[in-house]
Amino acid sequence: MTRTLLRLSVFVILAILVFVTLSPIGLRPVVASANVERMSAYALFGFLLILAYPKRWYLGLVTGMAVAGILEFGQELSPTRHARMSDFLVKAVAAAFGSLVAYLALAAYARFERPSASR
């Protein structure tokens, strides 16, 4: 059940990322500065990807960064948006950071969980 909820949350976050990245700029909600929003959203996306698919963590890492690139490039198709390499780098690094944090958390959990399982 937990894994299903995590996987569902990955797709919900992805849908939100698609909307806020590709919709007209006037429809994009503003919560904080643009870079803080980008970093937070993509770090959460990377984190959830790894938690949802822990056995394929390397694909989660690549997926988070690829989504950042594809969506940033997709802004070139919108007349009210613009793609920037600096925006892509912020998003990709944040996705990688979120993935790394999740990977380390899972590794720490596995390390602490093993000794109690042998009792």
C-alpha positions as CSV (number, residue, x, y, z in Angstrom):
1,M,0.0,0.0,0.0
2,T,2.8,2.4,0.9
3,R,4.7,1.7,-2.3
4,T,1.5,2.3,-4.3
5,L,0.9,5.6,-2.6
6,L,4.5,6.7,-3.3
7,R,4.2,5.7,-7.0
8,L,1.0,7.6,-7.3
9,S,2.6,10.7,-5.7
10,V,5.4,10.5,-8.2
11,F,2.9,10.9,-11.0
12,V,0.9,13.6,-9.3
13,I,4.2,15.6,-8.8
14,L,5.1,14.9,-12.4
15,A,1.7,16.2,-13.6
16,I,2.1,19.4,-11.5
17,L,5.6,19.9,-12.9
18,V,4.3,19.6,-16.4
19,F,1.5,22.1,-15.7
20,V,3.7,24.7,-14.0
21,T,6.5,24.4,-16.5
22,L,4.5,24.4,-19.8
23,S,1.4,26.4,-19.0
24,P,1.3,30.1,-19.9
25,I,3.3,32.1,-17.4
26,G,0.2,33.8,-16.0
27,L,-1.3,30.5,-14.9
28,R,1.8,29.5,-12.9
29,P,1.2,29.8,-9.2
30,V,3.9,31.8,-7.3
31,V,4.8,30.6,-3.8
32,A,8.4,31.7,-3.5
33,S,11.3,32.9,-5.7
34,A,11.5,31.0,-8.9
35,N,14.7,29.1,-8.0
36,V,13.4,28.1,-4.6
37,E,10.3,26.7,-6.3
38,R,12.3,24.9,-8.9
39,M,14.7,23.4,-6.4
40,S,12.0,22.3,-4.0
41,A,9.8,20.8,-6.7
42,Y,12.5,18.8,-8.4
43,A,14.2,17.7,-5.1
44,L,10.8,16.4,-4.0
45,F,10.3,14.7,-7.4
46,G,13.8,13.0,-7.2
47,F,13.2,12.0,-3.6
48,L,9.9,10.4,-4.3
49,L,11.2,8.6,-7.4
50,I,13.8,6.8,-5.4
51,L,11.4,5.9,-2.6
52,A,8.8,4.6,-5.1
53,Y,11.3,2.6,-7.1
54,P,14.2,1.8,-4.8
55,K,15.5,-1.2,-6.7
56,R,15.9,1.0,-9.8
57,W,17.4,4.0,-8.0
58,Y,19.8,4.7,-11.0
59,L,16.8,5.0,-13.3
60,G,15.1,7.3,-10.9
61,L,18.2,9.5,-10.8
62,V,18.3,9.7,-14.6
63,T,14.6,10.1,-14.9
64,G,14.5,13.1,-12.6
65,M,17.2,14.8,-14.6
66,A,15.7,13.9,-17.9
67,V,12.3,15.2,-17.0
68,A,14.0,18.5,-16.0
69,G,15.6,18.7,-19.5
70,I,12.5,17.6,-21.5
71,L,10.2,20.1,-19.7
72,E,12.7,22.9,-19.9
73,F,13.1,22.3,-23.6
74,G,9.3,22.1,-24.0
75,Q,9.1,25.7,-22.9
76,E,10.5,26.6,-26.3
77,L,7.2,25.5,-27.8
78,S,5.2,28.1,-25.7
79,P,5.1,31.7,-26.8
80,T,5.0,32.9,-23.2
81,R,7.8,30.8,-21.8
82,H,11.5,30.5,-22.4
83,A,14.0,27.7,-21.9
84,R,17.3,28.5,-20.1
85,M,20.3,26.3,-19.4
86,S,20.6,27.8,-16.0
87,D,17.0,26.8,-15.1
88,F,17.7,23.3,-16.4
89,L,20.8,23.0,-14.2
90,V,19.0,24.1,-11.1
91,K,16.2,21.6,-11.8
92,A,18.6,18.7,-12.7
93,V,20.9,19.3,-9.7
94,A,17.9,19.5,-7.4
95,A,16.4,16.3,-8.7
96,A,19.8,14.6,-8.3
97,F,20.1,15.9,-4.7
98,G,16.6,14.7,-3.8
99,S,17.5,11.3,-5.3
100,L,20.7,11.1,-3.3
101,V,19.0,12.0,-0.1
102,A,16.4,9.3,-0.6
103,Y,19.1,6.7,-1.6
104,L,21.1,7.5,1.6
105,A,17.9,7.4,3.7
106,L,17.0,4.0,2.3
107,A,20.6,2.7,2.8
108,A,20.6,3.9,6.4
109,Y,17.2,2.3,7.1
110,A,18.4,-1.0,5.6
111,R,21.5,-0.9,7.8
112,F,19.6,-0.3,11.0
113,E,16.8,-2.7,10.0
114,R,19.0,-5.7,9.4
115,P,20.3,-6.3,12.9
116,S,16.7,-6.3,14.4
117,A,15.5,-8.7,11.7
118,S,18.0,-11.4,12.9
119,R,16.6,-11.4,16.5
